[in-house]
Amino acid sequence: MAVKLNTRYLGGFISQDEMDAMKPQVDAAVKMLHDRTGLGSDFLGWLELPTDYDKEEFARIKAAAKKIQGNSEVLIVIGIGGSYLGARAAIELLKSPFYNNLKKDTPDIYYVGNNINPTYLNEIISICEGRDFSVNVISKSGTTTEPALAFRVFKKLAEDRYGKDGAKDHIFATTDKAKGTLKELSDTEGYETFVVPDDVGGRFSVLTAVGLLPIAVAGCDIDKLMEGAAKAQSDLMADYAENDCYKYAAIRNILNRKGKQVEMLVAYDPAFAMMNEWYKQLFGESEGKDNKGLLPTSVVFSTDLHSMGQFIQQGSRLMFETVVDIKQPKQDFFLEKDEANLDGLNFLCGQNMSVVNRKAQEGTILAHTEGGVPQVILELEDTKEFSLGYLIYFFEKACAVSGYVLGVNPFNQPGVESYKSNMFALLGKPGYEGARAALEAKLG
């Protein structure tokens, strides 16, 4: 297995009896999931996605990626939430957080439509000046404010640069298969389209065209990504006693019931930072409802040990840590001795830097365990496509099972609509006039 659960540091926090007692609850959750009888069962397309996906569209994704690589120096990915987080997380982990600065034969990739900040938008526009670019706009409806606004801008830029007809070779839409503003526009203008499946929610969509097209443009092997997810799909059908995914879901709920309110995802590789962000949306949007749920947070060590280490070690005992232990780094660096040894660091030398990083990890795990912070370890074989596909599916299934055990619908997000309604009213969107005066009065 590309992902393995290590529970050796949980002995003082969770007993075997507690783990055994969770089996009936997890089994019930799994049965609801696979029988499609639980809440949100209309959004379970991700469950068999690694083996049951549109092979014709998959081939078109790879062809479109080649086309973009051939005609563009920059790809602009327009989307928010699950429409960009998964792709960005995968690209930064598989390639590098410095992907755009590397010497490569693939386009730089920038992300817009994930905020409404004018400075950010202007800076991305300036990056595209004098460079050939393509656009992948990702939106189920085409009317979500942030991406729709960004697409309006970049659609005009593309038409100004390439002409209305030429822009068709530089604009790709990932949207609903049959309806919606973006689908209608794409059909009218002649843009190539890819499908956001009806039965896959945004935060579970990275293994659809939503994530796969940008990932492929970056030169990543999406065949291997899907192979890893397919292996996870098969492995994670095992019974509770042999299923690390189900055990992880059980552990999260046990610790939550014991008063732990925060799960902190930890990695010792800066390339994992955006995967942390993807995890936060996956679990936060899935479990944070009905006044329930663990707050998902994240850190990258050893960097954040110099900002969060004190709180984790001796602050409020409200958290546990889930450490993603990457067994094989992409690269290593041999530390040579210095005869003068002015910095006193020769004790670290004569070995690879990965060994130093691992000892920092091991020492921190022991310190935090002794400080009263439970440590869940997820061992990840490496940061290649196969392992990442496995990890993505592992987290998705753990999230679904954990949500059902928690007693919530893991596949809706009713709370997200509240801010949208207020924002639309304050901006004067037609149909929201009645609420505007009341909201402005509250703002003073």
GUNUMI-223916 format. One record per residue (C-alpha): residue number from 1; residue in one letter; x, y, z. Coordinates in Angstrom, 1 decimal, always signed. Layout:
N
{pt NUM 'A' {X Y Z}} ...
//
This chain:
444
{pt 1 'M' {+0.0 +0.0 +0.0}} {pt 2 'A' {+1.2 +3.5 -0.8}} {pt 3 'V' {-0.3 +4.9 +2.4}} {pt 4 'K' {+0.0 +3.1 +5.8}} {pt 5 'L' {-1.4 +4.0 +9.2}} {pt 6 'N' {+1.1 +4.0 +12.1}} {pt 7 'T' {-0.6 +4.1 +15.5}} {pt 8 'R' {+2.5 +3.4 +17.7}} {pt 9 'Y' {+2.3 +6.8 +19.4}} {pt 10 'L' {-1.4 +6.6 +20.3}} {pt 11 'G' {-1.1 +4.0 +23.1}} {pt 12 'G' {-1.5 +6.6 +25.9}} {pt 13 'F' {-4.5 +8.2 +24.2}} {pt 14 'I' {-6.6 +5.4 +22.6}} {pt 15 'S' {-7.0 +1.8 +23.8}} {pt 16 'Q' {-7.6 -1.3 +21.7}} {pt 17 'D' {-11.0 -1.7 +23.3}} {pt 18 'E' {-12.0 +1.8 +22.0}} {pt 19 'M' {-10.8 +0.9 +18.5}} {pt 20 'D' {-12.8 -2.4 +18.7}} {pt 21 'A' {-15.9 -0.6 +19.9}} {pt 22 'M' {-15.8 +1.7 +16.8}} {pt 23 'K' {-16.1 -1.2 +14.4}} {pt 24 'P' {-19.9 -1.4 +14.4}} {pt 25 'Q' {-20.2 +2.3 +13.8}} {pt 26 'V' {-17.6 +2.3 +11.0}} {pt 27 'D' {-19.2 -0.8 +9.4}} {pt 28 'A' {-22.6 +1.0 +9.4}} {pt 29 'A' {-21.1 +4.1 +7.9}} {pt 30 'V' {-19.3 +2.0 +5.2}} {pt 31 'K' {-22.5 +0.1 +4.4}} {pt 32 'M' {-24.4 +3.4 +4.0}} {pt 33 'L' {-21.6 +4.7 +1.7}} {pt 34 'H' {-21.5 +1.6 -0.6}} {pt 35 'D' {-25.3 +1.0 -0.5}} {pt 36 'R' {-25.8 +4.7 -1.3}} {pt 37 'T' {-28.4 +5.0 +1.5}} {pt 38 'G' {-26.8 +7.8 +3.5}} {pt 39 'L' {-27.2 +11.5 +3.4}} {pt 40 'G' {-25.8 +13.1 +0.2}} {pt 41 'S' {-25.8 +9.8 -1.7}} {pt 42 'D' {-26.4 +11.7 -5.0}} {pt 43 'F' {-22.7 +12.8 -4.7}} {pt 44 'L' {-20.9 +9.5 -4.6}} {pt 45 'G' {-19.5 +9.5 -8.1}} {pt 46 'W' {-16.0 +9.8 -6.7}} {pt 47 'L' {-16.3 +6.4 -5.1}} {pt 48 'E' {-15.8 +4.3 -8.2}} {pt 49 'L' {-14.3 +7.1 -10.3}} {pt 50 'P' {-10.7 +5.7 -10.4}} {pt 51 'T' {-12.0 +2.7 -12.4}} {pt 52 'D' {-15.2 +4.0 -13.9}} {pt 53 'Y' {-14.4 +7.2 -15.7}} {pt 54 'D' {-14.9 +8.4 -19.2}} {pt 55 'K' {-12.0 +7.0 -21.2}} {pt 56 'E' {-12.8 +9.1 -24.3}} {pt 57 'E' {-12.7 +12.3 -22.3}} {pt 58 'F' {-9.5 +11.2 -20.5}} {pt 59 'A' {-7.9 +10.9 -24.0}} {pt 60 'R' {-9.2 +14.3 -24.9}} {pt 61 'I' {-7.7 +15.8 -21.7}} {pt 62 'K' {-4.3 +14.5 -22.6}} {pt 63 'A' {-4.7 +15.8 -26.2}} {pt 64 'A' {-5.8 +19.2 -24.9}} {pt 65 'A' {-2.8 +19.3 -22.5}} {pt 66 'K' {-0.4 +18.7 -25.4}} {pt 67 'K' {-2.1 +21.4 -27.4}} {pt 68 'I' {-1.7 +23.9 -24.5}} {pt 69 'Q' {+1.9 +22.9 -24.1}} {pt 70 'G' {+2.5 +23.6 -27.7}} {pt 71 'N' {+0.8 +26.9 -28.1}} {pt 72 'S' {+1.1 +28.6 -24.7}} {pt 73 'E' {+3.8 +29.8 -22.3}} {pt 74 'V' {+1.3 +30.3 -19.6}} {pt 75 'L' {-1.9 +28.5 -18.5}} {pt 76 'I' {-4.4 +30.5 -16.5}} {pt 77 'V' {-6.6 +28.2 -14.3}} {pt 78 'I' {-9.8 +30.0 -13.3}} {pt 79 'G' {-11.6 +28.4 -10.4}} {pt 80 'I' {-12.3 +28.6 -6.7}} {pt 81 'G' {-12.3 +25.9 -3.9}} {pt 82 'G' {-12.3 +22.4 -5.3}} {pt 83 'S' {-12.1 +23.9 -8.8}} {pt 84 'Y' {-8.4 +24.7 -8.4}} {pt 85 'L' {-7.1 +23.5 -5.0}} {pt 86 'G' {-6.7 +19.9 -6.0}} {pt 87 'A' {-4.8 +20.7 -9.2}} {pt 88 'R' {-2.5 +23.2 -7.6}} {pt 89 'A' {-1.8 +20.8 -4.7}} {pt 90 'A' {-1.0 +18.0 -7.0}} {pt 91 'I' {+1.3 +20.1 -9.3}} {pt 92 'E' {+3.2 +21.5 -6.4}} {pt 93 'L' {+3.7 +18.2 -4.7}} {pt 94 'L' {+4.6 +16.2 -7.9}} {pt 95 'K' {+6.7 +19.0 -9.4}} {pt 96 'S' {+7.7 +21.8 -7.0}} {pt 97 'P' {+6.3 +24.8 -5.2}} {pt 98 'F' {+8.7 +26.6 -7.5}} {pt 99 'Y' {+7.2 +25.0 -10.6}} {pt 100 'N' {+6.8 +28.3 -12.5}} {pt 101 'N' {+10.5 +29.1 -11.9}} {pt 102 'L' {+11.9 +25.8 -13.0}} {pt 103 'K' {+13.6 +25.2 -16.4}} {pt 104 'K' {+11.0 +23.1 -18.2}} {pt 105 'D' {+9.2 +22.5 -21.5}} {pt 106 'T' {+5.7 +23.0 -20.0}} {pt 107 'P' {+3.8 +26.3 -19.4}} {pt 108 'D' {+3.8 +28.3 -16.3}} {pt 109 'I' {+0.5 +27.9 -14.4}} {pt 110 'Y' {-1.2 +30.7 -12.5}} {pt 111 'Y' {-4.5 +30.6 -10.7}} {pt 112 'V' {-7.2 +33.3 -10.7}} {pt 113 'G' {-10.8 +33.4 -9.8}} {pt 114 'N' {-10.0 +32.3 -6.3}} {pt 115 'N' {-10.3 +35.8 -4.8}} {pt 116 'I' {-11.6 +39.2 -5.6}} {pt 117 'N' {-8.5 +41.2 -5.0}} {pt 118 'P' {-7.7 +43.7 -7.8}} {pt 119 'T' {-4.0 +43.8 -7.1}} {pt 120 'Y' {-3.7 +40.0 -7.5}} {pt 121 'L' {-5.6 +40.1 -10.8}} {pt 122 'N' {-3.6 +43.0 -12.2}} {pt 123 'E' {-0.3 +41.2 -11.4}} {pt 124 'I' {-1.4 +38.0 -13.1}} {pt 125 'I' {-2.5 +40.1 -16.2}} {pt 126 'S' {+1.0 +41.7 -16.3}} {pt 127 'I' {+2.6 +38.3 -16.2}} {pt 128 'C' {+0.7 +37.4 -19.3}} {pt 129 'E' {+1.8 +40.5 -21.3}} {pt 130 'G' {+3.8 +39.6 -24.4}} {pt 131 'R' {+3.4 +35.9 -23.7}} {pt 132 'D' {+1.1 +33.3 -25.4}} {pt 133 'F' {-1.4 +32.0 -22.9}} {pt 134 'S' {-4.4 +29.7 -22.6}} {pt 135 'V' {-7.3 +29.6 -20.2}} {pt 136 'N' {-8.9 +26.7 -18.4}} {pt 137 'V' {-12.1 +28.1 -16.7}} {pt 138 'I' {-13.6 +25.6 -14.3}} {pt 139 'S' {-17.1 +26.2 -13.0}} {pt 140 'K' {-20.2 +24.0 -12.8}} {pt 141 'S' {-22.6 +26.9 -13.4}} {pt 142 'G' {-20.4 +29.6 -14.8}} {pt 143 'T' {-22.0 +32.2 -12.5}} {pt 144 'T' {-19.9 +31.8 -9.3}} {pt 145 'T' {-18.8 +35.3 -8.7}} {pt 146 'E' {-15.0 +35.0 -8.3}} {pt 147 'P' {-14.3 +32.8 -11.3}} {pt 148 'A' {-17.0 +34.4 -13.5}} {pt 149 'L' {-15.5 +37.8 -12.9}} {pt 150 'A' {-12.0 +36.5 -13.7}} {pt 151 'F' {-13.2 +34.7 -16.8}} {pt 152 'R' {-14.8 +37.9 -18.1}} {pt 153 'V' {-11.4 +39.6 -17.9}} {pt 154 'F' {-9.3 +36.8 -19.5}} {pt 155 'K' {-11.9 +35.9 -22.2}} {pt 156 'K' {-11.5 +39.6 -23.4}} {pt 157 'L' {-7.7 +39.4 -23.1}} {pt 158 'A' {-7.7 +36.2 -25.2}} {pt 159 'E' {-10.0 +37.7 -27.8}} {pt 160 'D' {-8.0 +40.9 -28.0}} {pt 161 'R' {-4.8 +38.8 -28.5}} {pt 162 'Y' {-6.0 +36.1 -30.8}} {pt 163 'G' {-9.2 +37.4 -32.2}} {pt 164 'K' {-12.6 +35.9 -31.5}} {pt 165 'D' {-12.0 +32.9 -33.7}} {pt 166 'G' {-8.4 +32.3 -32.6}} {pt 167 'A' {-9.4 +32.5 -28.9}} {pt 168 'K' {-11.2 +29.1 -29.4}} {pt 169 'D' {-7.8 +27.4 -29.5}} {pt 170 'H' {-6.8 +29.0 -26.2}} {pt 171 'I' {-9.9 +28.7 -24.0}} {pt 172 'F' {-11.0 +25.4 -22.4}} {pt 173 'A' {-14.0 +25.1 -20.2}} {pt 174 'T' {-14.6 +22.5 -17.5}} {pt 175 'T' {-18.3 +22.7 -16.7}} {pt 176 'D' {-21.7 +21.0 -16.6}} {pt 177 'K' {-22.2 +18.4 -19.3}} {pt 178 'A' {-25.4 +19.9 -20.6}} {pt 179 'K' {-26.6 +23.1 -18.9}} {pt 180 'G' {-25.6 +26.3 -17.3}} {pt 181 'T' {-24.2 +29.7 -18.4}} {pt 182 'L' {-20.7 +28.5 -19.1}} {pt 183 'K' {-21.8 +25.4 -21.0}} {pt 184 'E' {-24.1 +27.5 -23.2}} {pt 185 'L' {-21.4 +30.1 -23.8}} {pt 186 'S' {-18.8 +27.4 -24.6}} {pt 187 'D' {-21.2 +25.8 -27.1}} {pt 188 'T' {-21.9 +29.2 -28.7}} {pt 189 'E' {-18.3 +30.2 -29.0}} {pt 190 'G' {-16.9 +26.8 -29.9}} {pt 191 'Y' {-14.7 +26.2 -26.8}} {pt 192 'E' {-13.6 +22.6 -26.1}} {pt 193 'T' {-15.4 +21.5 -23.0}} {pt 194 'F' {-14.8 +18.9 -20.3}} {pt 195 'V' {-17.3 +17.7 -17.7}} {pt 196 'V' {-17.8 +18.4 -14.0}} {pt 197 'P' {-19.7 +15.3 -13.1}} {pt 198 'D' {-23.2 +15.8 -11.6}} {pt 199 'D' {-22.4 +13.2 -8.9}} {pt 200 'V' {-19.0 +14.5 -7.8}} {pt 201 'G' {-18.8 +17.6 -5.5}} {pt 202 'G' {-16.1 +20.1 -6.0}} {pt 203 'R' {-13.9 +19.1 -3.1}} {pt 204 'F' {-13.9 +15.5 -4.4}} {pt 205 'S' {-13.3 +16.4 -8.0}} {pt 206 'V' {-9.5 +16.4 -8.4}} {pt 207 'L' {-9.5 +13.1 -10.2}} {pt 208 'T' {-12.0 +14.4 -12.8}} {pt 209 'A' {-11.3 +16.8 -15.6}} {pt 210 'V' {-11.4 +19.6 -13.0}} {pt 211 'G' {-8.0 +18.6 -11.7}} {pt 212 'L' {-6.6 +16.3 -14.5}} {pt 213 'L' {-6.3 +18.9 -17.3}} {pt 214 'P' {-4.1 +21.4 -15.4}} {pt 215 'I' {-2.1 +18.5 -13.8}} {pt 216 'A' {-1.5 +17.0 -17.3}} {pt 217 'V' {-0.5 +20.4 -18.7}} {pt 218 'A' {+2.2 +20.5 -16.0}} {pt 219 'G' {+3.7 +17.3 -17.4}} {pt 220 'C' {+2.5 +15.0 -14.7}} {pt 221 'D' {+1.5 +11.4 -15.5}} {pt 222 'I' {-2.3 +11.3 -15.0}} {pt 223 'D' {-2.4 +7.6 -16.0}} {pt 224 'K' {-0.2 +6.8 -12.9}} {pt 225 'L' {-2.3 +9.1 -10.8}} {pt 226 'M' {-5.5 +7.2 -11.7}} {pt 227 'E' {-3.7 +3.9 -11.2}} {pt 228 'G' {-2.8 +4.8 -7.7}} {pt 229 'A' {-6.4 +5.9 -6.9}} {pt 230 'A' {-7.6 +2.6 -8.4}} {pt 231 'K' {-5.3 +0.6 -6.2}} {pt 232 'A' {-6.6 +2.5 -3.2}} {pt 233 'Q' {-10.2 +1.9 -4.3}} {pt 234 'S' {-9.5 -1.8 -4.3}} {pt 235 'D' {-7.3 -2.0 -1.1}} {pt 236 'L' {-9.8 +0.1 +0.9}} {pt 237 'M' {-12.6 -2.3 +0.5}} {pt 238 'A' {-11.0 -4.5 +3.1}} {pt 239 'D' {-12.7 -5.2 +6.5}} {pt 240 'Y' {-12.2 -2.8 +9.4}} {pt 241 'A' {-9.4 -4.9 +11.0}} {pt 242 'E' {-7.3 -4.7 +7.8}} {pt 243 'N' {-8.3 -1.2 +6.6}} {pt 244 'D' {-6.1 +1.7 +7.6}} {pt 245 'C' {-8.6 +4.2 +6.0}} {pt 246 'Y' {-11.4 +3.0 +8.2}} {pt 247 'K' {-9.2 +3.0 +11.3}} {pt 248 'Y' {-8.1 +6.6 +10.6}} {pt 249 'A' {-11.8 +7.6 +10.4}} {pt 250 'A' {-12.4 +5.8 +13.7}} {pt 251 'I' {-9.4 +7.5 +15.4}} {pt 252 'R' {-10.6 +10.9 +14.4}} {pt 253 'N' {-14.0 +10.3 +15.9}} {pt 254 'I' {-12.6 +8.8 +19.1}} {pt 255 'L' {-10.3 +11.8 +19.7}} {pt 256 'N' {-13.1 +14.2 +18.9}} {pt 257 'R' {-15.3 +12.6 +21.5}} {pt 258 'K' {-12.5 +12.9 +24.0}} {pt 259 'G' {-12.5 +16.7 +23.6}} {pt 260 'K' {-10.0 +17.1 +20.8}} {pt 261 'Q' {-11.5 +19.9 +18.6}} {pt 262 'V' {-8.6 +20.4 +16.1}} {pt 263 'E' {-6.8 +18.1 +13.7}} {pt 264 'M' {-3.5 +19.5 +12.5}} {pt 265 'L' {-2.1 +18.0 +9.3}} {pt 266 'V' {+1.7 +18.0 +9.5}} {pt 267 'A' {+4.2 +17.5 +6.7}} {pt 268 'Y' {+8.0 +17.9 +6.7}} {pt 269 'D' {+8.1 +18.8 +3.0}} {pt 270 'P' {+7.2 +22.4 +1.9}} {pt 271 'A' {+5.9 +20.9 -1.3}} {pt 272 'F' {+3.0 +19.5 +0.7}} {pt 273 'A' {+1.7 +22.9 +1.7}} {pt 274 'M' {-1.0 +23.1 -0.9}} {pt 275 'M' {-2.1 +19.5 -0.1}} {pt 276 'N' {-2.6 +20.8 +3.4}} {pt 277 'E' {-5.0 +23.4 +1.9}} {pt 278 'W' {-6.8 +20.8 -0.2}} {pt 279 'Y' {-7.2 +18.6 +3.0}} {pt 280 'K' {-8.7 +21.6 +4.9}} {pt 281 'Q' {-11.4 +22.1 +2.3}} {pt 282 'L' {-12.1 +18.4 +2.0}} {pt 283 'F' {-12.6 +17.9 +5.8}} {pt 284 'G' {-13.8 +21.4 +6.7}} {pt 285 'E' {-16.6 +21.6 +4.2}} {pt 286 'S' {-17.6 +18.0 +4.7}} {pt 287 'E' {-17.7 +17.8 +8.5}} {pt 288 'G' {-18.2 +21.3 +9.7}} {pt 289 'K' {-21.9 +21.5 +10.2}} {pt 290 'D' {-24.7 +21.0 +12.8}} {pt 291 'N' {-22.2 +22.5 +15.3}} {pt 292 'K' {-20.0 +19.4 +14.9}} {pt 293 'G' {-16.7 +18.5 +13.4}} {pt 294 'L' {-13.0 +18.8 +13.9}} {pt 295 'L' {-11.4 +22.0 +12.8}} {pt 296 'P' {-8.8 +21.1 +10.1}} {pt 297 'T' {-5.6 +23.1 +10.4}} {pt 298 'S' {-2.1 +22.4 +9.0}} {pt 299 'V' {+1.6 +23.2 +9.4}} {pt 300 'V' {+4.8 +22.5 +7.6}} {pt 301 'F' {+7.7 +21.5 +9.8}} {pt 302 'S' {+10.4 +22.3 +10.7}} {pt 303 'T' {+9.4 +25.8 +9.5}} {pt 304 'D' {+6.3 +26.2 +11.7}} {pt 305 'L' {+8.0 +24.7 +14.7}} {pt 306 'H' {+9.5 +28.2 +15.0}} {pt 307 'S' {+6.0 +29.8 +15.1}} {pt 308 'M' {+3.5 +27.2 +16.3}} {pt 309 'G' {+5.8 +24.8 +18.2}} {pt 310 'Q' {+5.4 +26.5 +21.6}} {pt 311 'F' {+1.6 +26.3 +21.4}} {pt 312 'I' {+1.6 +22.7 +20.2}} {pt 313 'Q' {+4.0 +21.6 +23.0}} {pt 314 'Q' {+2.4 +23.5 +26.0}} {pt 315 'G' {-0.7 +25.3 +24.9}} {pt 316 'S' {-4.4 +24.3 +25.2}} {pt 317 'R' {-4.7 +20.5 +24.8}} {pt 318 'L' {-7.4 +20.8 +22.1}} {pt 319 'M' {-5.7 +19.2 +19.2}} {pt 320 'F' {-4.1 +16.1 +17.7}} {pt 321 'E' {-1.6 +15.9 +14.8}} {pt 322 'T' {-1.8 +13.7 +11.7}} {pt 323 'V' {+1.7 +13.5 +10.3}} {pt 324 'V' {+2.2 +12.6 +6.7}} {pt 325 'D' {+5.5 +10.8 +6.8}} {pt 326 'I' {+7.0 +10.8 +3.3}} {pt 327 'K' {+9.4 +7.9 +3.2}} {pt 328 'Q' {+11.4 +8.8 +0.0}} {pt 329 'P' {+12.1 +12.5 -0.8}} {pt 330 'K' {+12.4 +13.5 -4.5}} {pt 331 'Q' {+16.0 +14.7 -4.0}} {pt 332 'D' {+18.7 +14.6 -1.4}} {pt 333 'F' {+21.6 +16.7 -0.4}} {pt 334 'F' {+24.9 +15.4 +1.1}} {pt 335 'L' {+26.2 +17.5 +4.0}} {pt 336 'E' {+29.9 +17.9 +3.9}} {pt 337 'K' {+32.1 +18.7 +6.9}} {pt 338 'D' {+33.8 +22.1 +7.2}} {pt 339 'E' {+37.2 +22.1 +8.8}} {pt 340 'A' {+36.7 +25.4 +10.7}} {pt 341 'N' {+33.3 +24.3 +12.0}} {pt 342 'L' {+32.6 +27.9 +13.1}} {pt 343 'D' {+28.8 +27.2 +13.2}} {pt 344 'G' {+29.3 +24.1 +15.2}} {pt 345 'L' {+27.2 +22.0 +12.7}} {pt 346 'N' {+29.8 +19.3 +11.8}} {pt 347 'F' {+27.8 +16.9 +14.0}} {pt 348 'L' {+25.1 +17.0 +11.3}} {pt 349 'C' {+27.6 +16.4 +8.4}} {pt 350 'G' {+28.8 +13.3 +6.7}} {pt 351 'Q' {+25.3 +12.2 +5.8}} {pt 352 'N' {+22.3 +13.1 +3.7}} {pt 353 'M' {+20.1 +16.0 +4.7}} {pt 354 'S' {+17.0 +13.8 +4.5}} {pt 355 'V' {+18.4 +11.9 +7.6}} {pt 356 'V' {+18.6 +15.2 +9.5}} {pt 357 'N' {+15.0 +16.0 +8.5}} {pt 358 'R' {+13.8 +12.6 +9.6}} {pt 359 'K' {+15.5 +12.9 +13.0}} {pt 360 'A' {+13.8 +16.3 +13.4}} {pt 361 'Q' {+10.5 +14.6 +12.6}} {pt 362 'E' {+11.1 +11.8 +15.0}} {pt 363 'G' {+12.2 +14.1 +17.8}} {pt 364 'T' {+9.2 +16.3 +17.3}} {pt 365 'I' {+6.8 +13.4 +17.3}} {pt 366 'L' {+8.2 +12.2 +20.6}} {pt 367 'A' {+8.2 +15.7 +22.2}} {pt 368 'H' {+4.6 +16.4 +21.2}} {pt 369 'T' {+3.4 +12.9 +22.3}} {pt 370 'E' {+5.0 +13.5 +25.7}} {pt 371 'G' {+3.4 +17.0 +25.7}} {pt 372 'G' {-0.1 +15.4 +25.5}} {pt 373 'V' {-0.7 +15.8 +21.8}} {pt 374 'P' {-1.8 +12.5 +20.1}} {pt 375 'Q' {+0.2 +11.7 +17.0}} {pt 376 'V' {-1.4 +9.8 +14.1}} {pt 377 'I' {+1.1 +8.9 +11.4}} {pt 378 'L' {+0.2 +8.3 +7.8}} {pt 379 'E' {+3.2 +6.8 +6.0}} {pt 380 'L' {+3.4 +7.9 +2.3}} {pt 381 'E' {+5.8 +5.9 +0.2}} {pt 382 'D' {+6.9 +8.8 -2.0}} {pt 383 'T' {+5.6 +11.9 -3.8}} {pt 384 'K' {+5.1 +10.3 -7.2}} {pt 385 'E' {+1.8 +10.2 -9.2}} {pt 386 'F' {+0.8 +6.7 -8.1}} {pt 387 'S' {+1.3 +7.4 -4.4}} {pt 388 'L' {-0.5 +10.8 -4.7}} {pt 389 'G' {-3.5 +9.2 -6.4}} {pt 390 'Y' {-3.6 +6.6 -3.6}} {pt 391 'L' {-3.4 +9.4 -0.9}} {pt 392 'I' {-6.2 +11.4 -2.5}} {pt 393 'Y' {-8.6 +8.5 -2.6}} {pt 394 'F' {-7.5 +7.5 +1.0}} {pt 395 'F' {-8.4 +10.9 +2.3}} {pt 396 'E' {-11.7 +11.2 +0.3}} {pt 397 'K' {-13.0 +7.8 +1.6}} {pt 398 'A' {-11.8 +8.5 +5.2}} {pt 399 'C' {-13.6 +11.8 +5.1}} {pt 400 'A' {-16.9 +10.2 +3.9}} {pt 401 'V' {-16.8 +7.4 +6.5}} {pt 402 'S' {-15.8 +9.8 +9.3}} {pt 403 'G' {-18.6 +12.2 +8.4}} {pt 404 'Y' {-21.2 +9.4 +8.5}} {pt 405 'V' {-19.8 +8.3 +11.9}} {pt 406 'L' {-20.0 +11.9 +13.1}} {pt 407 'G' {-23.7 +12.0 +12.0}} {pt 408 'V' {-23.5 +14.7 +9.3}} {pt 409 'N' {-24.0 +14.8 +5.6}} {pt 410 'P' {-20.4 +14.9 +4.3}} {pt 411 'F' {-21.5 +16.0 +0.8}} {pt 412 'N' {-23.4 +19.2 +1.2}} {pt 413 'Q' {-22.3 +22.7 +2.3}} {pt 414 'P' {-25.4 +24.8 +3.2}} {pt 415 'G' {-23.3 +27.2 +5.3}} {pt 416 'V' {-21.4 +28.4 +2.2}} {pt 417 'E' {-24.6 +30.0 +0.8}} {pt 418 'S' {-24.9 +32.5 +3.7}} {pt 419 'Y' {-22.0 +34.7 +2.8}} {pt 420 'K' {-23.0 +34.6 -0.9}} {pt 421 'S' {-26.5 +35.9 -0.1}} {pt 422 'N' {-25.1 +38.8 +2.0}} {pt 423 'M' {-22.4 +39.6 -0.6}} {pt 424 'F' {-25.0 +39.7 -3.5}} {pt 425 'A' {-27.4 +41.9 -1.5}} {pt 426 'L' {-24.6 +44.4 -0.6}} {pt 427 'L' {-23.4 +44.5 -4.2}} {pt 428 'G' {-26.9 +45.2 -5.5}} {pt 429 'K' {-27.4 +42.0 -7.4}} {pt 430 'P' {-30.9 +41.9 -8.9}} {pt 431 'G' {-33.3 +39.8 -6.8}} {pt 432 'Y' {-31.6 +40.7 -3.5}} {pt 433 'E' {-32.9 +44.2 -3.1}} {pt 434 'G' {-35.0 +43.4 +0.0}} {pt 435 'A' {-32.1 +42.4 +2.1}} {pt 436 'R' {-29.7 +45.2 +1.2}} {pt 437 'A' {-31.0 +47.9 +3.5}} {pt 438 'A' {-31.2 +45.6 +6.5}} {pt 439 'L' {-27.6 +44.5 +6.0}} {pt 440 'E' {-26.3 +48.0 +5.5}} {pt 441 'A' {-28.0 +49.0 +8.8}} {pt 442 'K' {-26.2 +46.3 +10.6}} {pt 443 'L' {-22.9 +47.5 +9.2}} {pt 444 'G' {-23.7 +51.0 +10.5}} 
//
